[in-house]
């Protein structure tokens, strides 16, 4: 049976929007799209190529006017007027959002260590403004209803056939392995609303005894080797140049051991960290001494 990535994608969709738009976000429902609702609307079409270890898949994001204009407005901090129509600036904002959603999804999937899904990476191939009637010619369209505080905004995605078994909770299709080790499509009932929990990694039963052990999480901005005599000369206002470049990822440490890398973000006025890469479960447990 193929690994189901539905919950991981849902979580990364809502988490990324929350980080970029500074609004509490949650995917409330996922349903097959009623195209008639968007025939008279414009949409931004963003095509994303996903490369897995053994397969390639193309997803097409369709962001209708009601969502696209709101996304750009919130990315700008809610300053100015909310636009009524899609323009190039809104398209650029949506392109950045889609790129971040796709990248976060890949990072989370790779961290899980699924046997049949690994080394996934993504690339936004194109973004363009189209009329909503384009949706009539597409299949495998699903509407994700995302809550942003009081707003309910749609995000529409067109999945290609090859990825459908890997998002079976959304599509109702999965792959099972038969007696001769070949993969055969099977049908399951899709869920209109997907659980908030991501797919879990199997861990030893007795490891649960340590779940409440507190570990110190740190983020290292950079390092530098200095001489004692230089430290003794330091005074208030001294500027110390670190070896880390401003565009390099920050190191994530648990009990002083590096377990991954990330980038700084702002979440409701506080510093936060967006994970860009992290060791698999076996790596993390070994490194922190569990």
C-alpha positions as CSV (number, residue, x, y, z in Angstrom):
1,X,0.0,0.0,0.0
2,X,1.3,3.4,-0.9
3,X,2.2,5.9,1.8
4,X,-0.6,8.4,2.3
5,X,0.8,12.0,2.2
6,X,-2.6,13.7,2.5
7,X,-2.3,14.8,6.1
8,X,1.3,16.0,5.7
9,X,0.3,18.2,2.7
10,X,-2.7,19.6,4.5
11,X,-0.6,20.5,7.6
12,X,2.1,22.2,5.5
13,X,-0.5,24.1,3.5
14,X,-2.0,25.6,6.6
15,X,1.3,26.1,8.5
16,X,3.0,27.9,5.6
17,X,0.0,30.2,5.1
18,X,0.0,30.9,8.8
19,X,3.7,31.8,8.8
20,X,3.6,33.9,5.6
21,X,0.3,35.7,6.3
22,X,0.6,36.0,10.2
23,X,-3.0,34.7,10.6
24,X,-4.2,31.6,12.4
25,X,-4.7,29.1,9.6
26,X,-6.3,25.7,9.2
27,X,-7.5,23.5,6.4
28,X,-11.2,22.9,7.3
29,X,-12.4,20.7,4.4
30,X,-11.2,19.1,1.2
31,X,-13.7,18.2,-1.4
32,X,-14.0,17.6,-5.1
33,X,-14.3,20.9,-6.9
34,X,-17.6,22.3,-8.2
35,X,-16.3,24.1,-11.2
36,X,-19.4,26.1,-11.7
37,X,-18.5,28.2,-8.6
38,X,-15.4,29.6,-10.4
39,X,-16.4,30.0,-14.1
40,X,-16.9,33.7,-13.8
41,X,-13.7,34.3,-11.6
42,X,-10.1,34.7,-12.6
43,X,-7.5,32.3,-11.2
44,X,-3.7,32.3,-10.9
45,X,-2.4,29.0,-12.3
46,X,0.9,27.9,-10.7
47,X,2.4,24.7,-12.1
48,X,4.7,22.8,-9.7
49,X,6.9,19.8,-10.7
50,X,7.6,17.3,-7.9
51,X,10.4,14.8,-8.4
52,X,10.4,11.8,-6.2
53,X,13.1,9.1,-6.1
54,X,11.4,7.0,-8.8
55,X,8.5,9.2,-10.2
56,X,7.8,12.7,-11.3
57,X,4.4,14.4,-10.7
58,X,2.9,17.7,-11.7
59,X,0.5,19.6,-9.5
60,X,-1.4,22.7,-10.7
61,X,-2.4,25.2,-8.1
62,X,-5.4,27.4,-9.0
63,X,-5.8,30.4,-6.7
64,X,-9.1,32.3,-7.4
65,X,-9.4,36.0,-7.1
66,X,-11.0,36.0,-3.6
67,X,-8.0,34.1,-2.2
68,X,-5.2,35.7,-4.3
69,X,-6.1,39.3,-3.4
70,X,-6.4,38.4,0.3
71,X,-3.0,36.6,0.3
72,X,-1.1,39.5,-1.2
73,X,-2.9,42.0,1.1
74,X,-1.9,40.0,4.2
75,X,1.7,39.4,3.0
76,X,2.0,43.2,2.9
77,X,0.9,43.4,6.5
78,X,-2.7,44.5,5.7
79,X,-1.5,47.9,4.6
80,X,-3.3,49.8,1.9
81,X,-6.5,48.7,0.1
82,X,-7.6,45.2,-0.7
83,X,-7.4,44.8,-4.5
84,X,-10.5,43.7,-6.4
85,X,-8.7,42.1,-9.4
86,X,-5.6,40.0,-9.9
87,X,-2.5,41.8,-11.1
88,X,1.2,41.0,-11.6
89,X,2.1,41.9,-8.0
90,X,-0.5,39.5,-6.7
91,X,0.7,36.8,-9.1
92,X,4.3,37.2,-7.7
93,X,2.9,36.9,-4.1
94,X,1.0,33.8,-4.9
95,X,4.0,32.3,-6.7
96,X,6.1,32.8,-3.5
97,X,3.3,31.2,-1.4
98,X,3.0,28.2,-3.6
99,X,6.8,27.7,-3.7
100,X,7.0,27.8,0.1
101,X,4.1,25.4,0.5
102,X,5.7,22.9,-1.9
103,X,9.1,23.2,-0.4
104,X,7.8,22.7,3.2
105,X,5.8,19.7,2.0
106,X,8.9,18.1,0.5
107,X,10.9,18.8,3.7
108,X,8.3,17.2,5.9
109,X,7.9,14.1,3.6
110,X,11.6,13.5,3.4
111,X,11.9,13.7,7.2
112,X,9.4,10.9,7.7
113,X,11.6,8.3,6.0
114,X,8.8,6.6,4.0
115,X,10.0,3.4,2.2
116,X,8.3,4.3,-1.0
117,X,8.6,8.1,-1.0
118,X,12.0,9.7,-0.6
119,X,14.3,12.4,-2.0
120,X,11.3,14.5,-3.0
121,X,12.0,18.0,-4.3
122,X,9.8,20.7,-6.0
123,X,10.1,23.5,-8.5
124,X,7.5,26.1,-9.6
125,X,7.6,26.0,-13.4
126,X,5.2,28.8,-14.2
127,X,2.6,31.2,-12.9
128,X,0.0,33.0,-15.0
129,X,-3.4,34.7,-14.8
130,X,-6.3,32.8,-16.5
131,X,-10.1,32.9,-16.6
132,X,-11.9,30.4,-14.3
133,X,-13.4,28.6,-17.2
134,X,-10.0,26.8,-17.7
135,X,-11.1,24.6,-14.8
136,X,-13.8,23.0,-16.9
137,X,-11.1,21.2,-19.0
138,X,-9.3,19.8,-15.9
139,X,-9.8,16.6,-13.9
140,X,-8.8,15.5,-10.4
141,X,-9.6,19.0,-9.1
142,X,-9.9,19.4,-5.3
143,X,-10.9,22.4,-3.3
144,X,-9.1,23.0,0.0
145,X,-11.1,25.4,2.2
146,X,-8.6,27.3,4.4
147,X,-9.7,29.4,7.4
148,X,-7.6,32.5,8.0
149,X,-9.1,33.9,11.2
150,X,-12.7,34.8,10.1
151,X,-12.1,34.3,6.4
152,X,-12.8,31.0,4.5
153,X,-10.6,31.0,1.4
154,X,-10.4,28.3,-1.3
155,X,-7.2,26.8,-2.7
156,X,-7.8,24.6,-5.7
157,X,-5.3,21.9,-6.8
158,X,-5.3,19.7,-9.8
159,X,-3.4,16.4,-9.2
160,X,-2.0,14.2,-11.9
161,X,-2.9,10.5,-12.0
162,X,0.5,9.2,-10.8
163,X,0.2,11.0,-7.4
164,X,-3.4,10.0,-6.6
165,X,-2.6,6.8,-4.7
166,X,-0.2,8.8,-2.5
167,X,-3.0,11.2,-1.3
168,X,-5.6,8.5,-1.0
169,X,-7.5,10.3,1.9
170,X,-8.2,13.1,-0.5
171,X,-8.7,11.2,-3.8
172,X,-10.1,7.8,-2.6
173,X,-7.5,5.9,-4.6
174,X,-4.7,3.9,-3.2
175,X,-2.3,1.2,-4.4
176,X,-2.0,-2.2,-2.8
177,X,0.6,-4.9,-3.3
178,X,-0.7,-8.2,-4.6
179,X,0.8,-11.7,-4.3
180,X,3.2,-11.3,-7.3
181,X,4.6,-8.0,-5.8
182,X,3.0,-5.8,-8.4
183,X,1.0,-2.7,-7.5
184,X,-2.7,-2.7,-8.2
185,X,-5.0,0.3,-7.8
186,X,-7.7,0.0,-5.2
187,X,-10.6,2.3,-4.2
188,X,-11.3,3.7,-0.7
189,X,-13.8,6.3,0.4
190,X,-12.3,9.8,0.4
191,X,-12.6,11.9,3.4
192,X,-14.2,15.3,3.1
193,X,-12.1,16.6,6.0
194,X,-8.7,15.2,6.8
195,X,-7.3,14.6,10.3
196,X,-4.9,17.2,11.6
197,X,-2.3,14.5,12.6
198,X,0.5,13.9,10.2
199,X,1.6,10.3,9.4
200,X,3.6,9.0,12.3
201,X,6.9,7.2,12.3
202,X,7.0,3.9,14.1
203,X,9.1,4.1,17.3
204,X,9.9,1.5,20.0
205,X,7.1,1.1,22.5
206,X,9.4,1.8,25.5
207,X,10.5,5.0,24.0
208,X,7.1,6.5,25.0
209,X,8.5,6.5,28.6
210,X,10.9,9.3,27.5
211,X,8.4,11.5,25.6
212,X,8.1,14.0,28.5
213,X,11.9,14.4,29.0
214,X,12.8,18.1,28.4
215,X,15.5,18.8,25.9
216,X,17.1,22.2,25.2
217,X,16.4,23.5,21.7
218,X,18.8,26.1,20.4
219,X,19.4,27.9,17.1
220,X,22.9,28.9,16.2
221,X,23.3,32.1,14.3
222,X,27.0,31.6,13.6
223,X,30.4,31.0,15.1
224,X,33.8,32.5,15.2
225,X,37.2,31.7,16.7
226,X,38.5,34.6,18.7
227,X,41.6,35.2,20.9
228,X,41.3,35.8,24.6
229,X,43.1,39.1,24.3
230,X,40.4,40.3,21.8
231,X,37.6,39.4,24.2
232,X,39.2,41.3,27.0
233,X,39.2,44.5,24.8
234,X,35.5,44.2,24.0
235,X,33.2,46.9,25.3
236,X,29.5,48.0,24.8
237,X,28.9,48.8,21.1
238,X,31.5,46.3,19.8
239,X,30.5,44.6,16.6
240,X,31.6,41.0,16.1
241,X,31.6,39.7,12.6
242,X,30.6,36.0,12.4
243,X,31.7,33.5,9.8
244,X,28.1,32.7,8.8
245,X,26.7,34.4,5.7
246,X,23.3,36.1,6.0
247,X,21.8,33.8,3.3
248,X,23.0,30.6,4.9
249,X,20.6,28.4,7.0
250,X,20.7,28.5,10.7
251,X,21.8,25.4,12.7
252,X,19.1,23.7,14.9
253,X,20.6,22.1,18.0
254,X,19.1,19.8,20.6
255,X,21.2,19.5,23.8
256,X,24.1,21.1,21.8
257,X,23.9,18.5,19.0
258,X,23.0,19.7,15.5
259,X,19.9,17.9,14.1
260,X,18.9,20.1,11.2
261,X,18.8,23.5,9.6
262,X,16.2,26.3,9.2
263,X,15.6,29.9,8.5
264,X,14.3,32.7,10.8
265,X,10.7,33.9,10.5
266,X,8.5,36.3,12.3
267,X,5.4,34.9,13.9
268,X,3.0,37.4,15.5
269,X,5.9,39.7,16.5
270,X,8.1,36.9,17.8
271,X,11.2,35.2,16.3
272,X,10.4,31.7,15.0
273,X,12.2,29.1,13.0
274,X,11.1,27.4,9.8
275,X,12.7,24.0,9.4
276,X,14.4,23.5,6.0
277,X,16.1,20.1,6.7
278,X,16.2,17.7,9.6
279,X,17.6,14.2,10.2
280,X,15.3,11.2,10.0
281,X,13.9,9.6,13.2
282,X,16.8,7.1,13.6
283,X,19.4,9.9,13.3
284,X,17.6,12.2,15.8
285,X,17.3,9.5,18.5
286,X,20.9,8.4,18.1
287,X,22.3,11.9,18.2
288,X,20.4,13.1,21.4
289,X,21.4,9.9,23.2
290,X,18.0,8.3,23.5
